[in-house]
Every structure is written in structure tokens, then in C-alpha cells.
Amino acid sequence: MRVVVTVMLILCAGLTMASDQLSDEDQARYRALIAELRCLVCQNQNIAESTAPLAEDLKTQVSEMIADGRSDDQIIAYLTDRYGDFVLYRP
């Protein structure tokens, strides 16, 4: 059990570090985007609120795509192409 908790803490710390490396403007974009994307595991939560492993992966992807210079429309298009319109919290 300790191993699971330790791994989860390490993963969460890594996600925080990934989004912390964004500029203030990009941080605002990041928060807005993850609030508008549905957790595909929880279904009634956005990925900002979810702690499901898939939601954590999606947060990391969003952060990386913002850091790579992709627009909000490009990020949403990528995620909907991959997961369908259901990934949008308000399709």
C-alpha cells in the first residue's frame, strides 16, 4: 500500500511541475482547457477535478501541447480525434 501511495505522490508532483513550467498566460489557458475536458473514467467530472490516472495523463498531454505552442483549437481537435466528442465536458 505504501508503494502505491508513494507512486501516486510522485506522479502528482510530476504533473504539478509540468504545468508550473508554463507562463502565467499559458497557466490560465491550461486551467481553462482542463476545466472543459471530461474525465473519460469518471464521466461526471472534468479532468481538473479528477485524480483518475487517465485524467492525470490528459493533464500532462494538455500541458505539453501548450508548451509546444499548440493553440486551444489544435489541442481540442487532437483530443476529440483521439477520444471523440465525449471528451468535451460541454459537447
PEFEN-V369461 format. One record per backbone hydrogen bond with DSSP energy under -1.0 kcal/mol. CO is the residue of the C=O (numbers start at 1). NH is the residue of the N-H. E is the energy in kcal/mol with one decimal. If there is no record, write none. Layout:
# PEFEN-V369461
{{CO NH E} {CO NH E}}
This chain:
# PEFEN-V369461
{{1 5 -2.3} {2 6 -2.7} {3 7 -2.7} {4 8 -2.4} {5 9 -2.3} {6 10 -2.2} {7 11 -2.5} {8 12 -2.6} {9 13 -2.3} {10 14 -2.2} {11 15 -2.0} {12 16 -2.2} {13 17 -2.2} {14 18 -2.1} {15 19 -2.1} {16 20 -2.0} {19 22 -1.4} {23 27 -2.8} {24 28 -1.9} {25 29 -1.9} {26 30 -2.8} {27 31 -2.7} {28 32 -2.2} {29 33 -2.8} {30 34 -2.7} {31 35 -1.2} {33 36 -1.1} {34 48 -1.4} {36 89 -2.8} {37 47 -2.7} {39 43 -2.5} {42 44 -1.6} {45 39 -3.0} {46 50 -1.3} {52 56 -2.3} {53 57 -2.2} {54 58 -2.5} {55 59 -2.4} {56 60 -2.0} {57 61 -2.5} {58 62 -2.7} {59 63 -2.5} {60 64 -2.6} {61 65 -2.6} {62 66 -2.4} {63 67 -2.4} {64 68 -1.7} {65 70 -2.4} {66 69 -1.6} {71 75 -2.2} {72 76 -2.7} {73 77 -2.5} {74 78 -2.3} {75 79 -2.3} {76 80 -2.7} {77 81 -2.4} {78 82 -1.8} {79 83 -3.0} {80 84 -2.1} {84 87 -1.6} {85 88 -1.9} {87 38 -4.2}}
